[in-house]
Amino acid sequence: MIYTVTFNPALDYVVKVNHFTLGMVNRTVQEDIYYGGKGINVSAVLKTLGFGSTALGFVAGFTGDEIERGVKNLGFQSDFIRVENGMSRINVKLRSEEESEINGTGPEITGADVEKLFEKLEKLKADDVLVLSGSIPHSIDDGIYERIMGRLDGRGIRIVVDATKDLLMNVLPYHPFMIKPNNHELGEMFGTVPKDEEEIIYYARQLQEKGAVNVLVSMAGDGAVLIAENGAVFSMGVPKGTVKNSVGAGDSMVAGFIAGYLENGNYEHALRLGSACGSASAFSEGLACKEDIMKLYEELR
Protein backbone atom coordinates (compact mmCIF):
# COMPACT_ATOMS: atom_id res chain seq x y z
CA MET A 1 0.00 0.00 0.00
CA ILE A 2 1.02 3.60 -0.62
CA TYR A 3 0.06 6.37 1.78
CA THR A 4 0.57 10.10 1.38
CA VAL A 5 0.35 12.67 4.16
CA THR A 6 -0.74 16.25 3.49
CA PHE A 7 -0.77 18.16 6.76
CA ASN A 8 -2.39 21.25 5.29
CA PRO A 9 -4.38 20.42 2.11
CA ALA A 10 -6.02 23.23 0.18
CA LEU A 11 -8.26 24.32 -2.61
CA ASP A 12 -5.96 26.00 -5.13
CA TYR A 13 -7.81 28.81 -6.88
CA VAL A 14 -5.77 29.50 -10.01
CA VAL A 15 -6.57 32.65 -11.95
CA LYS A 16 -5.08 34.19 -15.08
CA VAL A 17 -5.06 37.96 -15.49
CA ASN A 18 -3.69 39.83 -18.48
CA HIS A 19 -1.34 42.57 -17.31
CA PHE A 20 -2.12 42.41 -13.58
CA THR A 21 -1.91 45.89 -12.03
CA LEU A 22 -1.52 46.28 -8.26
CA GLY A 23 -4.09 48.60 -6.67
CA MET A 24 -6.52 48.40 -9.58
CA VAL A 25 -9.56 46.26 -10.41
CA ASN A 26 -8.32 43.30 -12.47
CA ARG A 27 -10.54 40.83 -14.31
CA THR A 28 -9.66 37.21 -14.86
CA VAL A 29 -9.44 35.60 -18.28
CA GLN A 30 -9.34 32.06 -16.88
CA GLU A 31 -10.19 30.43 -13.55
CA ASP A 32 -9.61 26.89 -12.28
CA ILE A 33 -9.84 25.13 -8.93
CA TYR A 34 -7.53 22.26 -8.04
CA TYR A 35 -7.34 20.06 -4.97
CA GLY A 36 -3.97 21.02 -3.65
CA GLY A 37 -1.33 19.88 -1.23
CA LYS A 38 1.86 18.05 -2.07
CA GLY A 39 0.70 14.65 -0.84
CA ILE A 40 -2.60 14.98 -2.71
CA ASN A 41 -0.66 15.81 -5.88
CA VAL A 42 1.48 12.70 -5.40
CA SER A 43 -1.63 10.53 -4.93
CA ALA A 44 -3.26 12.03 -8.03
CA VAL A 45 -0.27 11.32 -10.29
CA LEU A 46 0.12 7.82 -8.82
CA LYS A 47 -3.51 7.20 -9.78
CA THR A 48 -2.78 8.41 -13.32
CA LEU A 49 0.04 5.86 -13.47
CA GLY A 50 -2.22 3.07 -12.25
CA PHE A 51 -1.16 2.95 -8.60
CA GLY A 52 -3.70 3.31 -5.83
CA SER A 53 -2.93 5.18 -2.63
CA THR A 54 -4.62 6.53 0.48
CA ALA A 55 -4.32 10.23 1.25
CA LEU A 56 -3.99 11.11 4.93
CA GLY A 57 -4.02 14.51 6.59
CA PHE A 58 -6.29 17.06 8.22
CA VAL A 59 -9.35 18.85 6.83
CA ALA A 60 -11.90 21.29 8.30
CA GLY A 61 -14.92 23.36 7.37
CA PHE A 62 -16.76 23.59 4.05
CA THR A 63 -13.45 23.71 2.18
CA GLY A 64 -12.49 20.44 3.85
CA ASP A 65 -15.76 18.90 2.65
CA GLU A 66 -14.90 19.98 -0.89
CA ILE A 67 -11.38 18.58 -0.66
CA GLU A 68 -12.75 15.19 0.43
CA ARG A 69 -15.29 15.26 -2.42
CA GLY A 70 -12.67 16.27 -4.94
CA VAL A 71 -10.21 13.58 -3.90
CA LYS A 72 -12.93 10.97 -4.30
CA ASN A 73 -13.61 12.26 -7.83
CA LEU A 74 -9.89 12.07 -8.61
CA GLY A 75 -10.15 8.34 -8.01
CA PHE A 76 -8.03 7.58 -4.99
CA GLN A 77 -8.89 6.89 -1.38
CA SER A 78 -8.64 9.29 1.53
CA ASP A 79 -8.76 8.88 5.27
CA PHE A 80 -8.56 12.47 6.44
CA ILE A 81 -8.96 13.57 10.04
CA ARG A 82 -11.71 16.14 10.62
CA VAL A 83 -10.51 19.14 12.64
CA GLU A 84 -12.96 21.19 14.70
CA ASN A 85 -11.59 24.75 14.54
CA GLY A 86 -11.04 26.73 11.36
CA MET A 87 -11.23 25.64 7.74
CA SER A 88 -8.99 24.07 5.17
CA ARG A 89 -7.02 26.56 3.13
CA ILE A 90 -7.84 28.36 -0.07
CA ASN A 91 -4.63 29.24 -1.90
CA VAL A 92 -4.78 31.86 -4.64
CA LYS A 93 -2.36 31.35 -7.54
CA LEU A 94 -2.19 34.43 -9.76
CA ARG A 95 -0.72 34.00 -13.23
CA SER A 96 0.10 37.08 -15.26
CA GLU A 97 3.45 38.37 -16.53
CA GLU A 98 4.73 36.98 -13.25
CA GLU A 99 3.35 34.20 -11.06
CA SER A 100 2.29 35.11 -7.52
CA GLU A 101 0.69 33.16 -4.68
CA ILE A 102 -1.34 33.95 -1.58
CA ASN A 103 -1.52 30.88 0.63
CA GLY A 104 -4.04 30.43 3.42
CA THR A 105 -3.23 29.42 6.99
CA GLY A 106 -5.41 26.36 7.51
CA PRO A 107 -7.25 25.04 10.57
CA GLU A 108 -6.05 24.70 14.15
CA ILE A 109 -4.67 21.19 14.61
CA THR A 110 -4.52 19.96 18.20
CA GLY A 111 -2.36 17.37 19.88
CA ALA A 112 -5.37 15.05 19.96
CA ASP A 113 -5.72 15.43 16.19
CA VAL A 114 -2.06 14.50 15.72
CA GLU A 115 -2.54 11.41 17.89
CA LYS A 116 -5.34 10.32 15.56
CA LEU A 117 -2.88 10.51 12.68
CA PHE A 118 -0.39 8.39 14.60
CA GLU A 119 -3.11 5.80 15.18
CA LYS A 120 -3.71 5.55 11.43
CA LEU A 121 0.02 5.30 10.71
CA GLU A 122 0.39 2.45 13.21
CA LYS A 123 -1.54 0.28 10.73
CA LEU A 124 1.21 0.48 8.11
CA LYS A 125 3.08 -2.73 7.37
CA ALA A 126 6.49 -3.71 6.06
CA ASP A 127 7.06 -2.74 2.39
CA ASP A 128 4.30 -0.12 2.51
CA VAL A 129 5.31 3.28 1.12
CA LEU A 130 4.68 6.48 3.07
CA VAL A 131 5.15 9.89 1.46
CA LEU A 132 5.74 12.85 3.78
CA SER A 133 5.83 16.10 1.87
CA GLY A 134 5.28 19.79 2.26
CA SER A 135 5.39 22.40 4.97
CA ILE A 136 4.18 22.00 8.54
CA PRO A 137 1.15 24.06 9.70
CA HIS A 138 1.84 26.61 12.42
CA SER A 139 -0.21 24.62 14.94
CA ILE A 140 2.02 21.51 14.65
CA ASP A 141 5.60 21.43 15.93
CA ASP A 142 8.36 21.25 13.34
CA GLY A 143 9.51 17.90 14.69
CA ILE A 144 6.44 16.04 13.41
CA TYR A 145 8.34 14.35 10.56
CA GLU A 146 10.92 13.03 13.02
CA ARG A 147 8.22 11.86 15.43
CA ILE A 148 6.45 9.95 12.67
CA MET A 149 9.64 8.33 11.42
CA GLY A 150 10.76 7.55 14.95
CA ARG A 151 7.52 5.70 15.65
CA LEU A 152 7.77 3.73 12.41
CA ASP A 153 11.51 3.11 12.60
CA GLY A 154 12.62 -0.49 12.09
CA ARG A 155 9.35 -1.71 10.61
CA GLY A 156 10.46 -1.95 6.97
CA ILE A 157 8.26 0.90 5.77
CA ARG A 158 9.73 2.82 2.83
CA ILE A 159 9.37 6.50 3.69
CA VAL A 160 9.80 9.19 1.05
CA VAL A 161 10.40 12.74 2.30
CA ASP A 162 10.05 15.84 0.14
CA ALA A 163 10.72 18.81 2.40
CA THR A 164 13.16 21.67 2.83
CA LYS A 165 16.35 22.28 4.78
CA ASP A 166 16.01 21.45 8.50
CA LEU A 167 12.86 19.34 8.02
CA LEU A 168 14.86 17.16 5.66
CA MET A 169 18.17 17.15 7.52
CA ASN A 170 16.52 16.15 10.79
CA VAL A 171 14.99 12.94 9.40
CA LEU A 172 18.20 11.55 7.91
CA PRO A 173 19.11 9.46 11.00
CA TYR A 174 15.88 7.49 10.35
CA HIS A 175 17.11 6.44 6.89
CA PRO A 176 14.33 7.67 4.59
CA PHE A 177 14.02 5.53 1.48
CA MET A 178 14.18 8.59 -0.75
CA ILE A 179 14.56 12.34 -0.31
CA LYS A 180 14.11 14.91 -3.06
CA PRO A 181 15.73 18.29 -2.55
CA ASN A 182 16.18 20.60 -5.51
CA ASN A 183 19.63 21.97 -6.27
CA HIS A 184 18.96 25.26 -4.43
CA GLU A 185 17.70 23.46 -1.32
CA LEU A 186 20.71 21.15 -1.47
CA GLY A 187 23.02 24.16 -1.43
CA GLU A 188 21.15 25.77 1.47
CA MET A 189 21.65 22.65 3.58
CA PHE A 190 25.41 23.03 3.28
CA GLY A 191 25.63 26.83 3.13
CA THR A 192 26.87 26.89 -0.44
CA VAL A 193 25.77 27.19 -4.08
CA PRO A 194 26.69 24.08 -6.11
CA LYS A 195 28.16 25.33 -9.36
CA ASP A 196 27.86 22.18 -11.46
CA GLU A 197 26.57 18.62 -11.50
CA GLU A 198 29.79 17.30 -9.99
CA GLU A 199 29.28 19.43 -6.88
CA ILE A 200 25.60 18.47 -6.71
CA ILE A 201 26.60 14.81 -6.70
CA TYR A 202 29.20 15.50 -3.99
CA TYR A 203 26.68 17.13 -1.64
CA ALA A 204 23.99 14.56 -2.45
CA ARG A 205 26.43 11.86 -1.35
CA GLN A 206 26.87 13.75 1.90
CA LEU A 207 23.12 13.41 2.53
CA GLN A 208 23.37 9.72 1.74
CA GLU A 209 26.23 9.34 4.23
CA LYS A 210 24.04 11.04 6.84
CA GLY A 211 21.36 8.39 6.37
CA ALA A 212 19.28 8.82 3.20
CA VAL A 213 18.96 5.61 1.18
CA ASN A 214 18.36 7.33 -2.18
CA VAL A 215 18.86 11.01 -2.99
CA LEU A 216 17.04 12.53 -5.97
CA VAL A 217 18.05 16.09 -6.80
CA SER A 218 15.87 18.02 -9.23
CA MET A 219 17.58 20.81 -11.18
CA ALA A 220 14.67 22.42 -13.09
CA GLY A 221 15.78 23.00 -16.67
CA ASP A 222 19.02 21.10 -16.10
CA GLY A 223 17.31 17.79 -15.37
CA ALA A 224 17.82 15.58 -12.33
CA VAL A 225 20.44 13.43 -10.64
CA LEU A 226 19.83 10.30 -8.58
CA ILE A 227 22.33 8.82 -6.13
CA ALA A 228 20.99 5.30 -5.70
CA GLU A 229 21.36 3.15 -2.60
CA ASN A 230 24.14 1.10 -4.19
CA GLY A 231 26.16 4.27 -4.91
CA ALA A 232 25.35 4.38 -8.62
CA VAL A 233 24.74 7.81 -10.13
CA PHE A 234 22.04 8.34 -12.76
CA SER A 235 21.53 11.60 -14.62
CA MET A 236 18.51 12.60 -16.67
CA GLY A 237 17.98 15.62 -18.89
CA VAL A 238 14.70 17.34 -19.66
CA PRO A 239 12.52 16.96 -22.76
CA LYS A 240 11.59 19.92 -24.92
CA GLY A 241 8.43 21.78 -24.01
CA THR A 242 6.98 25.05 -22.79
CA VAL A 243 6.62 25.48 -19.05
CA LYS A 244 3.04 26.49 -18.23
CA ASN A 245 2.80 25.58 -14.59
CA SER A 246 5.24 25.34 -11.69
CA VAL A 247 2.74 23.87 -9.20
CA GLY A 248 2.96 20.12 -8.69
CA ALA A 249 5.94 19.37 -10.93
CA GLY A 250 8.11 18.23 -8.01
CA ASP A 251 5.27 16.17 -6.56
CA SER A 252 4.77 14.57 -9.97
CA MET A 253 8.45 13.63 -10.06
CA VAL A 254 8.12 11.96 -6.65
CA ALA A 255 5.05 10.01 -7.81
CA GLY A 256 6.77 8.91 -11.01
CA PHE A 257 9.85 7.77 -9.14
CA ILE A 258 7.78 5.71 -6.70
CA ALA A 259 5.72 4.15 -9.49
CA GLY A 260 8.79 3.37 -11.56
CA TYR A 261 10.60 1.77 -8.64
CA LEU A 262 7.59 -0.32 -7.64
CA GLU A 263 7.18 -1.54 -11.21
CA ASN A 264 10.54 -3.30 -11.44
CA GLY A 265 13.02 -1.99 -8.87
CA ASN A 266 15.12 -0.40 -11.63
CA TYR A 267 16.45 2.99 -10.53
CA GLU A 268 17.19 4.27 -14.01
CA HIS A 269 13.58 3.53 -15.02
CA ALA A 270 12.34 5.18 -11.81
CA LEU A 271 14.34 8.33 -12.53
CA ARG A 272 13.20 8.44 -16.16
CA LEU A 273 9.53 8.02 -15.23
CA GLY A 274 9.86 10.59 -12.45
CA SER A 275 11.47 13.07 -14.83
CA ALA A 276 8.78 12.48 -17.44
CA CYS A 277 6.03 13.05 -14.85
CA GLY A 278 7.63 16.23 -13.56
CA SER A 279 8.09 17.67 -17.04
CA ALA A 280 4.60 16.63 -18.19
CA SER A 281 3.03 18.51 -15.26
CA ALA A 282 5.24 21.54 -15.87
CA PHE A 283 4.10 21.57 -19.51
CA SER A 284 0.40 21.28 -18.52
CA GLU A 285 -2.11 23.64 -16.94
CA GLY A 286 -2.68 21.11 -14.15
CA LEU A 287 -1.17 17.75 -13.28
CA ALA A 288 0.03 15.55 -16.10
CA CYS A 289 -2.06 13.01 -17.99
CA LYS A 290 -0.66 9.56 -18.75
CA GLU A 291 -0.47 10.11 -22.52
CA ASP A 292 1.82 13.11 -22.05
CA ILE A 293 3.89 11.31 -19.43
CA MET A 294 4.59 8.32 -21.65
CA LYS A 295 5.36 10.49 -24.66
CA LEU A 296 8.00 12.39 -22.68
CA TYR A 297 9.28 9.13 -21.19
CA GLU A 298 10.11 7.92 -24.69
CA GLU A 299 11.80 11.22 -25.54
CA LEU A 300 14.08 10.84 -22.53
CA ARG A 301 15.48 7.53 -23.77
C-alpha positions as semicolon CSV with decimal commas, in nm:
position;residue;x (nm);y (nm);z (nm)
1;M;0,000;0,000;0,000
2;I;0,102;0,360;-0,062
3;Y;0,006;0,637;0,178
4;T;0,057;1,010;0,138
5;V;0,035;1,267;0,416
6;T;-0,074;1,625;0,349
7;F;-0,077;1,816;0,676
8;N;-0,239;2,125;0,529
9;P;-0,438;2,042;0,211
10;A;-0,602;2,323;0,018
11;L;-0,826;2,432;-0,261
12;D;-0,596;2,600;-0,513
13;Y;-0,781;2,881;-0,688
14;V;-0,577;2,950;-1,001
15;V;-0,657;3,265;-1,195
16;K;-0,508;3,419;-1,508
17;V;-0,506;3,796;-1,549
18;N;-0,369;3,983;-1,848
19;H;-0,134;4,257;-1,731
20;F;-0,212;4,241;-1,358
21;T;-0,191;4,589;-1,203
22;L;-0,152;4,628;-0,826
23;G;-0,409;4,860;-0,667
24;M;-0,652;4,840;-0,958
25;V;-0,956;4,626;-1,041
26;N;-0,832;4,330;-1,247
27;R;-1,054;4,083;-1,431
28;T;-0,966;3,721;-1,486
29;V;-0,944;3,560;-1,828
30;Q;-0,934;3,206;-1,688
31;E;-1,019;3,043;-1,355
32;D;-0,961;2,689;-1,228
33;I;-0,984;2,513;-0,893
34;Y;-0,753;2,226;-0,804
35;Y;-0,734;2,006;-0,497
36;G;-0,397;2,102;-0,365
37;G;-0,133;1,988;-0,123
38;K;0,186;1,805;-0,207
39;G;0,070;1,465;-0,084
40;I;-0,260;1,498;-0,271
41;N;-0,066;1,581;-0,588
42;V;0,148;1,270;-0,540
43;S;-0,163;1,053;-0,493
44;A;-0,326;1,203;-0,803
45;V;-0,027;1,132;-1,029
46;L;0,012;0,782;-0,882
47;K;-0,351;0,720;-0,978
48;T;-0,278;0,841;-1,332
49;L;0,004;0,586;-1,347
50;G;-0,222;0,307;-1,225
51;F;-0,116;0,295;-0,860
52;G;-0,370;0,331;-0,583
53;S;-0,293;0,518;-0,263
54;T;-0,462;0,653;0,048
55;A;-0,432;1,023;0,125
56;L;-0,399;1,111;0,493
57;G;-0,402;1,451;0,659
58;F;-0,629;1,706;0,822
59;V;-0,935;1,885;0,683
60;A;-1,190;2,129;0,830
61;G;-1,492;2,336;0,737
62;F;-1,676;2,359;0,405
63;T;-1,345;2,371;0,218
64;G;-1,249;2,044;0,385
65;D;-1,576;1,890;0,265
66;E;-1,490;1,998;-0,089
67;I;-1,138;1,858;-0,066
68;E;-1,275;1,519;0,043
69;R;-1,529;1,526;-0,242
70;G;-1,267;1,627;-0,494
71;V;-1,021;1,358;-0,390
72;K;-1,293;1,097;-0,430
73;N;-1,361;1,226;-0,783
74;L;-0,989;1,207;-0,861
75;G;-1,015;0,834;-0,801
76;F;-0,803;0,758;-0,499
77;Q;-0,889;0,689;-0,138
78;S;-0,864;0,929;0,153
79;D;-0,876;0,888;0,527
80;F;-0,856;1,247;0,644
81;I;-0,896;1,357;1,004
82;R;-1,171;1,614;1,062
83;V;-1,051;1,914;1,264
84;E;-1,296;2,119;1,470
85;N;-1,159;2,475;1,454
86;G;-1,104;2,673;1,136
87;M;-1,123;2,564;0,774
88;S;-0,899;2,407;0,517
89;R;-0,702;2,656;0,313
90;I;-0,784;2,836;-0,007
91;N;-0,463;2,924;-0,190
92;V;-0,478;3,186;-0,464
93;K;-0,236;3,135;-0,754
94;L;-0,219;3,443;-0,976
95;R;-0,072;3,400;-1,323
96;S;0,010;3,708;-1,526
97;E;0,345;3,837;-1,653
98;E;0,473;3,698;-1,325
99;E;0,335;3,420;-1,106
100;S;0,229;3,511;-0,752
101;E;0,069;3,316;-0,468
102;I;-0,134;3,395;-0,158
103;N;-0,152;3,088;0,063
104;G;-0,404;3,043;0,342
105;T;-0,323;2,942;0,699
106;G;-0,541;2,636;0,751
107;P;-0,725;2,504;1,057
108;E;-0,605;2,470;1,415
109;I;-0,467;2,119;1,461
110;T;-0,452;1,996;1,820
111;G;-0,236;1,737;1,988
112;A;-0,537;1,505;1,996
113;D;-0,572;1,543;1,619
114;V;-0,206;1,450;1,572
115;E;-0,254;1,141;1,789
116;K;-0,534;1,032;1,556
117;L;-0,288;1,051;1,268
118;F;-0,039;0,839;1,460
119;E;-0,311;0,580;1,518
120;K;-0,371;0,555;1,143
121;L;0,002;0,530;1,071
122;E;0,039;0,245;1,321
123;K;-0,154;0,028;1,073
124;L;0,121;0,048;0,811
125;K;0,308;-0,273;0,737
126;A;0,649;-0,371;0,606
127;D;0,706;-0,274;0,239
128;D;0,430;-0,012;0,251
129;V;0,531;0,328;0,112
130;L;0,468;0,648;0,307
131;V;0,515;0,989;0,146
132;L;0,574;1,285;0,378
133;S;0,583;1,610;0,187
134;G;0,528;1,979;0,226
135;S;0,539;2,240;0,497
136;I;0,418;2,200;0,854
137;P;0,115;2,406;0,970
138;H;0,184;2,661;1,242
139;S;-0,021;2,462;1,494
140;I;0,202;2,151;1,465
141;D;0,560;2,143;1,593
142;D;0,836;2,125;1,334
143;G;0,951;1,790;1,469
144;I;0,644;1,604;1,341
145;Y;0,834;1,435;1,056
146;E;1,092;1,303;1,302
147;R;0,822;1,186;1,543
148;I;0,645;0,995;1,267
149;M;0,964;0,833;1,142
150;G;1,076;0,755;1,495
151;R;0,752;0,570;1,565
152;L;0,777;0,373;1,241
153;D;1,151;0,311;1,260
154;G;1,262;-0,049;1,209
155;R;0,935;-0,171;1,061
156;G;1,046;-0,195;0,697
157;I;0,826;0,090;0,577
158;R;0,973;0,282;0,283
159;I;0,937;0,650;0,369
160;V;0,980;0,919;0,105
161;V;1,040;1,274;0,230
162;D;1,005;1,584;0,014
163;A;1,072;1,881;0,240
164;T;1,316;2,167;0,283
165;K;1,635;2,228;0,478
166;D;1,601;2,145;0,850
167;L;1,286;1,934;0,802
168;L;1,486;1,716;0,566
169;M;1,817;1,715;0,752
170;N;1,652;1,615;1,079
171;V;1,499;1,294;0,940
172;L;1,820;1,155;0,791
173;P;1,911;0,946;1,100
174;Y;1,588;0,749;1,035
175;H;1,711;0,644;0,689
176;P;1,433;0,767;0,459
177;F;1,402;0,553;0,148
178;M;1,418;0,859;-0,075
179;I;1,456;1,234;-0,031
180;K;1,411;1,491;-0,306
181;P;1,573;1,829;-0,255
182;N;1,618;2,060;-0,551
183;N;1,963;2,197;-0,627
184;H;1,896;2,526;-0,443
185;E;1,770;2,346;-0,132
186;L;2,071;2,115;-0,147
187;G;2,302;2,416;-0,143
188;E;2,115;2,577;0,147
189;M;2,165;2,265;0,358
190;F;2,541;2,303;0,328
191;G;2,563;2,683;0,313
192;T;2,687;2,689;-0,044
193;V;2,577;2,719;-0,408
194;P;2,669;2,408;-0,611
195;K;2,816;2,533;-0,936
196;D;2,786;2,218;-1,146
197;E;2,657;1,862;-1,150
198;E;2,979;1,730;-0,999
199;E;2,928;1,943;-0,688
200;I;2,560;1,847;-0,671
201;I;2,660;1,481;-0,670
202;Y;2,920;1,550;-0,399
203;Y;2,668;1,713;-0,164
204;A;2,399;1,456;-0,245
205;R;2,643;1,186;-0,135
206;Q;2,687;1,375;0,190
207;L;2,312;1,341;0,253
208;Q;2,337;0,972;0,174
209;E;2,623;0,934;0,423
210;K;2,404;1,104;0,684
211;G;2,136;0,839;0,637
212;A;1,928;0,882;0,320
213;V;1,896;0,561;0,118
214;N;1,836;0,733;-0,218
215;V;1,886;1,101;-0,299
216;L;1,704;1,253;-0,597
217;V;1,805;1,609;-0,680
218;S;1,587;1,802;-0,923
219;M;1,758;2,081;-1,118
220;A;1,467;2,242;-1,309
221;G;1,578;2,300;-1,667
222;D;1,902;2,110;-1,610
223;G;1,731;1,779;-1,537
224;A;1,782;1,558;-1,233
225;V;2,044;1,343;-1,064
226;L;1,983;1,030;-0,858
227;I;2,233;0,882;-0,613
228;A;2,099;0,530;-0,570
229;E;2,136;0,315;-0,260
230;N;2,414;0,110;-0,419
231;G;2,616;0,427;-0,491
232;A;2,535;0,438;-0,862
233;V;2,474;0,781;-1,013
234;F;2,204;0,834;-1,276
235;S;2,153;1,160;-1,462
236;M;1,851;1,260;-1,667
237;G;1,798;1,562;-1,889
238;V;1,470;1,734;-1,966
239;P;1,252;1,696;-2,276
240;K;1,159;1,992;-2,492
241;G;0,843;2,178;-2,401
242;T;0,698;2,505;-2,279
243;V;0,662;2,548;-1,905
244;K;0,304;2,649;-1,823
245;N;0,280;2,558;-1,459
246;S;0,524;2,534;-1,169
247;V;0,274;2,387;-0,920
248;G;0,296;2,012;-0,869
249;A;0,594;1,937;-1,093
250;G;0,811;1,823;-0,801
251;D;0,527;1,617;-0,656
252;S;0,477;1,457;-0,997
253;M;0,845;1,363;-1,006
254;V;0,812;1,196;-0,665
255;A;0,505;1,001;-0,781
256;G;0,677;0,891;-1,101
257;F;0,985;0,777;-0,914
258;I;0,778;0,571;-0,670
259;A;0,572;0,415;-0,949
260;G;0,879;0,337;-1,156
261;Y;1,060;0,177;-0,864
262;L;0,759;-0,032;-0,764
263;E;0,718;-0,154;-1,121
264;N;1,054;-0,330;-1,144
265;G;1,302;-0,199;-0,887
266;N;1,512;-0,040;-1,163
267;Y;1,645;0,299;-1,053
268;E;1,719;0,427;-1,401
269;H;1,358;0,353;-1,502
270;A;1,234;0,518;-1,181
271;L;1,434;0,833;-1,253
272;R;1,320;0,844;-1,616
273;L;0,953;0,802;-1,523
274;G;0,986;1,059;-1,245
275;S;1,147;1,307;-1,483
276;A;0,878;1,248;-1,744
277;C;0,603;1,305;-1,485
278;G;0,763;1,623;-1,356
279;S;0,809;1,767;-1,704
280;A;0,460;1,663;-1,819
281;S;0,303;1,851;-1,526
282;A;0,524;2,154;-1,587
283;F;0,410;2,157;-1,951
284;S;0,040;2,128;-1,852
285;E;-0,211;2,364;-1,694
286;G;-0,268;2,111;-1,415
287;L;-0,117;1,775;-1,328
288;A;0,003;1,555;-1,610
289;C;-0,206;1,301;-1,799
290;K;-0,066;0,956;-1,875
291;E;-0,047;1,011;-2,252
292;D;0,182;1,311;-2,205
293;I;0,389;1,131;-1,943
294;M;0,459;0,832;-2,165
295;K;0,536;1,049;-2,466
296;L;0,800;1,239;-2,268
297;Y;0,928;0,913;-2,119
298;E;1,011;0,792;-2,469
299;E;1,180;1,122;-2,554
300;L;1,408;1,084;-2,253
301;R;1,548;0,753;-2,377
